[in-house]
Amino acid sequence: MVDGGRIKLKTWQQGAVAFGSAVGALLNPRRADLIAALGETTGKPAFERVLQRMKSSPEGKVVLLERPRVISANVGHAWDLPANTFGAAYARFMGSRNFSPDDRPPVRFMDTDDLAYVAMRAREVHDFWHTLFDLPTNLIGESALKVIEFEQMYLPMCIMSVIGGTARFSQKQRKLFFQHYFPWAIRAGTQCNDLMSVYYEQHFHEDLQDVRRKLGIVPVPAVP
């Protein structure tokens, strides 16, 4: 894992971990460790494709070379940036929810250092994407972001999360999601740039709207 030792699993063991993690995550969606394990044990081919895309991108190559980590020691300066910047918007997002960038579970089930880093990076940029797409962290917002993550990475876990999330919606929430959030998320995830090849930390000082335009990101529209 990143920040520790990875665990090598045989095929049947990966299946067992994936099944157990899926069941556990459905029963308790707040178990980030189970969701992470599900993503790793079912997502190796997807992470391999992301890795190749990053290697083909000038900015992605730098990310892979420097391997920045989204932890408090590295992103704490965002709280001191001007209010219009992407970094300040990220700081407001995190601070208003009392989130810490240090709370992400480690990667345990990737075969190589490169894949482990890509999996960790995907996990750690999640809150950057929340900020850029202006999505809330409630069940609807998280489900919409999982649609975008699937469009960007094709991780099976994202589809599983959307299915599990929508199953817990009320009738009103389900109608709102499929009429408003889902169509937007499909468009937003396909029309923006390759978001895994972005060195977000180097754009903290830039105007939030400029970063969105540069990446082709359209924030979620207001609910009519």
C-alpha positions in Angstrom: 0.0 0.0 0.0 1.0 3.6 -0.2 2.4 4.3 3.3 2.8 0.7 4.2 3.0 -2.9 2.9 0.7 -4.1 0.1 -1.1 -7.5 0.4 -0.8 -9.9 -2.6 -4.0 -11.9 -3.2 -4.7 -14.9 -5.3 -7.6 -14.7 -7.7 -10.0 -16.5 -5.4 -8.9 -14.3 -2.5 -9.6 -11.1 -4.6 -13.0 -12.5 -5.3 -13.7 -13.2 -1.7 -12.5 -9.7 -0.6 -14.5 -8.1 -3.3 -17.7 -10.0 -2.3 -17.2 -9.3 1.4 -16.5 -5.7 0.8 -19.5 -5.2 -1.5 -21.8 -6.7 1.0 -20.3 -4.8 3.9 -20.4 -1.5 2.0 -24.1 -2.0 1.1 -24.9 -2.6 4.8 -22.8 0.3 5.9 -22.0 2.9 3.2 -19.9 4.9 5.6 -17.2 2.2 5.7 -14.6 3.9 3.5 -12.2 1.0 4.1 -14.7 -1.5 2.5 -15.4 0.8 -0.4 -11.7 1.2 -1.0 -11.1 -2.6 -0.9 -13.9 -3.1 -3.3 -12.5 -0.5 -5.7 -9.0 -2.1 -5.5 -10.0 -5.7 -5.9 -12.4 -5.1 -8.9 -10.5 -2.1 -10.5 -7.1 -3.3 -11.5 -7.8 -3.2 -15.3 -9.3 0.3 -15.0 -6.3 1.5 -12.9 -3.9 0.1 -15.5 -5.7 2.1 -18.3 -5.6 5.2 -16.1 -1.9 4.7 -15.6 -1.2 4.4 -19.3 -3.2 7.6 -19.9 -1.2 9.5 -17.3 2.0 8.3 -18.9 0.8 9.7 -22.2 0.0 13.1 -20.7 2.7 15.7 -20.1 1.0 16.8 -16.8 0.2 13.2 -15.9 3.8 12.2 -16.3 4.8 14.9 -13.8 2.2 13.6 -11.3 3.6 10.1 -11.7 7.2 11.3 -11.3 6.6 13.5 -8.3 3.8 11.5 -6.7 2.2 14.3 -4.8 0.0 13.3 -1.8 -3.1 15.1 -0.8 -2.4 15.4 2.9 -2.6 18.3 5.4 1.2 18.9 5.2 1.0 19.4 1.5 -2.3 21.3 1.0 -2.6 23.3 4.2 -1.5 26.5 2.4 -4.8 26.4 0.4 -6.5 27.9 3.5 -4.4 31.1 3.0 -5.1 31.6 -0.7 -7.4 34.4 -2.1 -11.1 33.6 -1.9 -11.5 33.4 -5.7 -8.9 30.7 -6.1 -9.4 26.9 -6.6 -7.3 26.3 -3.5 -9.5 28.5 -1.4 -12.7 26.9 -2.7 -11.2 23.5 -1.8 -10.3 24.7 1.7 -13.9 26.0 2.1 -15.3 22.7 1.0 -13.2 20.8 3.5 -13.5 23.2 6.3 -17.3 23.6 6.1 -17.6 19.9 6.5 -14.9 19.4 9.0 -13.1 17.0 6.6 -9.4 16.2 6.8 -7.4 15.2 3.8 -5.6 12.7 6.0 -8.6 10.5 6.5 -8.3 8.4 3.3 -7.7 4.7 3.9 -4.4 3.3 2.5 -4.1 1.2 -0.7 -3.6 -2.5 0.1 -4.3 -4.7 -2.9 -2.5 -3.3 -5.9 0.3 -5.3 -7.5 2.8 -2.5 -8.3 4.0 0.8 -6.8 2.6 2.6 -9.9 -0.8 1.1 -9.6 -0.9 1.6 -5.9 -0.1 5.3 -6.4 -2.8 5.7 -9.1 -5.4 4.1 -6.8 -4.3 6.4 -4.0 -4.4 9.4 -6.3 -7.9 8.5 -7.5 -9.0 8.4 -3.8 -7.3 11.6 -2.8 -8.5 13.8 -5.7 -12.1 12.9 -4.9 -12.6 16.1 -2.9 -11.0 18.2 -5.6 -13.7 16.9 -8.0 -16.4 17.7 -5.4 -15.1 21.3 -5.4 -14.8 21.7 -9.1 -18.2 20.1 -10.0 -19.8 21.9 -7.0 -21.4 18.7 -5.8 -22.7 18.2 -2.2 -21.6 15.3 -0.1 -25.1 13.9 0.5 -26.2 10.7 -1.0 -27.3 12.3 -4.2 -24.1 14.3 -4.6 -21.9 11.3 -4.0 -23.9 9.2 -6.4 -23.6 11.8 -9.1 -19.9 12.1 -8.6 -19.6 8.3 -8.9 -21.2 8.6 -12.3 -18.5 11.1 -13.3 -15.8 8.9 -11.8 -17.0 6.0 -13.9 -17.0 8.1 -17.0 -13.4 9.0 -16.2 -12.0 5.7 -15.0 -14.5 2.9 -15.8 -14.2 1.5 -12.3 -16.8 -1.2 -11.6 -17.0 0.0 -8.0 -18.5 3.3 -9.2 -21.4 1.6 -10.9 -21.9 -0.6 -7.8 -21.9 2.5 -5.6 -24.5 4.2 -7.8 -26.7 1.2 -7.7 -26.4 0.9 -4.0 -26.9 4.6 -3.5 -30.0 4.9 -5.6 -31.5 1.8 -3.9 -31.5 3.9 -0.7 -33.1 6.9 -2.2 -36.6 7.9 -1.4 -39.0 8.1 -4.3 -38.6 11.9 -4.4 -34.8 11.6 -4.3 -34.8 9.0 -7.1 -36.9 11.2 -9.4 -34.6 14.2 -8.7 -31.4 12.1 -9.3 -32.5 10.6 -12.6 -34.2 13.7 -14.0 -31.6 16.2 -13.0 -28.3 14.9 -11.7 -27.8 11.7 -13.7 -28.1 13.3 -17.2 -25.8 16.1 -16.2 -23.2 13.8 -14.7 -23.1 11.7 -17.9 -22.4 14.8 -20.0 -20.1 16.4 -17.4 -17.9 13.2 -17.1 -17.5 12.7 -20.8 -17.0 16.3 -22.0 -14.3 17.3 -19.5 -10.6 16.6 -19.8 -8.8 13.5 -18.4 -9.1 14.5 -14.8 -6.6 11.9 -13.5 -3.8 13.5 -15.5 -4.2 16.9 -13.7 -1.7 18.1 -11.1 -4.3 19.9 -9.0 -2.0 21.2 -6.4 -0.2 23.3 -9.1 -3.5 25.0 -9.9 -4.5 26.0 -6.4 -3.5 29.6 -6.9 -5.6 30.0 -10.1 -9.1 31.4 -10.3 -11.7 28.7 -9.7 -13.6 29.5 -12.8 -10.5 29.6 -14.9 -9.5 26.1 -13.7 -13.0 24.8 -14.6 -12.8 26.3 -18.1 -9.3 24.9 -18.6 -10.5 21.4 -17.7 -13.8 21.6 -19.5 -15.8 21.2 -16.3 -19.4 22.3 -16.1 -20.6 22.5 -12.4 -23.9 20.9 -11.5 -26.8 23.3 -12.4 -29.1 24.5 -9.7 -32.2 22.3 -9.1 -35.1 23.9 -11.0 
